[in-house]
Amino acid sequence: QVQLVESGGGLVQPGGSLRLSCATSRIIFSIYVMGWYRQVPGKQRELVASVTYGGNTNYVDSVKGRFTISRDNAKNTVYLQMNNLKPEDTAVYYCNANLNPVNLWGQGTQVTVSS
């Protein structure tokens, strides 16, 4: 069974930082585009950032300059470094592996930005 195992969520004050991690199998990691989505109640899940195996990245405008997605190909792990967090970043964050039309999802990790 394919697994995307996430870690790193939590509670942080505005302006703080968190790093999310997502580990998976080597075959998935080497073929799929890896990304992070987030979702708040009542809204659609939105793409936050994605990265190809070759390192090409894509970000939603609201996180540009604050979030960095990266991947460690030796560890089959993708990271989302989140700096200068804002209350509006509060959401459940999901790791995603995409190879159209297939989408694989992690279990989700809560990120709460609050003073």
Secondary structure in CASP SS format (residue, H / E / C, confidence):
PFRMAT SS
TARGET T0000
AUTHOR 0000-0000-0000
METHOD secondary structure of the structure
MODEL  1
Q C 1.00
V C 1.00
Q C 1.00
L C 1.00
V E 1.00
E E 1.00
S E 1.00
G C 1.00
G C 1.00
G E 1.00
L E 1.00
V E 1.00
Q C 1.00
P C 1.00
G C 1.00
G C 1.00
S C 1.00
L E 1.00
R E 1.00
L E 1.00
S E 1.00
C E 1.00
A E 1.00
T C 1.00
S C 1.00
R H 1.00
I H 1.00
I H 1.00
F H 1.00
S H 1.00
I H 1.00
Y C 1.00
V E 1.00
M E 1.00
G E 1.00
W E 1.00
Y E 1.00
R E 1.00
Q E 1.00
V C 1.00
P C 1.00
G C 1.00
K C 1.00
Q C 1.00
R C 1.00
E E 1.00
L E 1.00
V E 1.00
A E 1.00
S E 1.00
V E 1.00
T C 1.00
Y C 1.00
G C 1.00
G C 1.00
N C 1.00
T E 1.00
N E 1.00
Y E 1.00
V C 1.00
D H 1.00
S H 1.00
V H 1.00
K C 1.00
G C 1.00
R C 1.00
F E 1.00
T E 1.00
I E 1.00
S E 1.00
R E 1.00
D E 1.00
N C 1.00
A C 1.00
K C 1.00
N C 1.00
T E 1.00
V E 1.00
Y E 1.00
L E 1.00
Q E 1.00
M E 1.00
N C 1.00
N C 1.00
L C 1.00
K C 1.00
P H 1.00
E H 1.00
D H 1.00
T C 1.00
A E 1.00
V E 1.00
Y E 1.00
Y E 1.00
C E 1.00
N E 1.00
A E 1.00
N E 1.00
L E 1.00
N C 1.00
P C 1.00
V E 1.00
N E 1.00
L E 1.00
W E 1.00
G C 1.00
Q C 1.00
G C 1.00
T E 1.00
Q E 1.00
V E 1.00
T E 1.00
V E 1.00
S C 1.00
S C 1.00
END
